Amino acid sequence: MPHASSSAAKPEPLSVFASIQEHFLQVVVPLWQGPGWNAQLALPYEALDANHQPLPPQRYRAMACARQLFLFSSLIGHPAFPDATARAAALFRSLQQHFHDGEHGGWFYSIDPQGRPQDRRKDLYTHAFIIFACAHYWARVKEPLAESVLNAALKVVAERFADGAGLYEASLEEDWSTLGSGPLQNPLMHLAEAFLATLSVRPDPETQAALDGLVVHMQRRFIDPATGVMLEKPLEAVDNWYEPGHQFEWFFLLQSSPDLHNTPLYASLDRAFVLAETQGIDQETGAVSAMLTLDGEIRDGTQRIWAQAEYLRALAVRPESKGDLSNQMMALQQRFLHAGGWHECLDANGQVSRNDMPSTTPYHLATCYIGLADAL
């Protein structure tokens, strides 16, 4: 099994977890309370540089706003963040004010630095995160408007994005006309996550039926029958590949819902977990590679913090792999976290290849640490 260090005395999982969580609360979150916050637009900047200065804004994405809405919703009631409720409320208002399309419905992909719609397309990934964030926000504040936005986003996905064959288009034009994108794995995974978030905060038969259908059709259209791995594009697509981080993310999501344990998709991802671990994780360092061919060859050896976090979170709910939890937490801590924040990407040799810190990454760290806290 992969391990991060071969030291004889293995640290206690709880103590390693306490130190990475402390880093999150004392270093990561404050970046987005202060230097990462554009008070004029009431939006997070897209990224900060290594010196905590905002990168010159090219755009602001609805998805980034939604991820930060989730982040601050998750901190409501935390004694260290008395302003979390106000920040979450500001992000929720900004989502509606800046990104909602009053004419065609749904939400634009991005606005420009002046706050005008920039990329006006309708993107499933964005809408999935709006559902996810609004479900979490509504659960914390019970604000009726939050539930009505949640309902509107669920309705738009069901009525506009459905592809007629059991899944959903990845991207549509501003007026919902087709772009021929077809379904793609990553937006569909986050839609599954959004459905699960909705079901965790209220009974919702329609969303349950939509999730059940999604699980059936992902198995049919995205799982490689030979290996069980979840491909990035539908089975018939040319030039396909798989990402270990996404196998771990899917496994965690399916594991989190006992209703899904008896599905063919769960069995596939259970198989895929082992393959992704064998082919996609460096035995010495515990590093997760970005992309592999179906033959198991590394196609992109970049090591991304989100994939490391997903592996960690999945390990925590997979008892037969739990022996590596302490070492994997230390791999995240030693390789990616630092006193000024985090490294977004390392290259295949473990050297820092991206110095910026995107506003979207705290979502991955938050979901990872919430998952670890529940498991530990």
Buried (B, 14 or more C-beta within 10 A) or exposed (E): BBBBBEEEEBBEBEEBBEBBBEBBBEBBBBBBBEBBBBEEBBBBBBBBEEEBEBBEBEEBBBBBBBBBBBBBBBBBEEEEBEEBBEBBBBBBEBBBEBBBBEEBBBBBBBBEBEBEBBBBBBBBBBBBBBBBBBBBBBBBBEBEBBBEBBBBBBEBBBEBBBBEEBBBBBBBEBEBEEEEBBBBBBBBBBBBBBBBBBBEBEEBEEBBEBBBEBBBBBBBBBBBEEBBBBBBBBEEEEEBBBBBBBBBBBBBBBBBBEEBEEBBBBBBBBBBBBBBBEBBBBEEBBBBBBBBEBEBEBBBBBBBBBBBBBBBBBBBBBEEBBEBBBBBBBBBBEBBBBEEBBBBBBEBEBEBBBBBBBBBBBBBBBBBBEBBEEBB
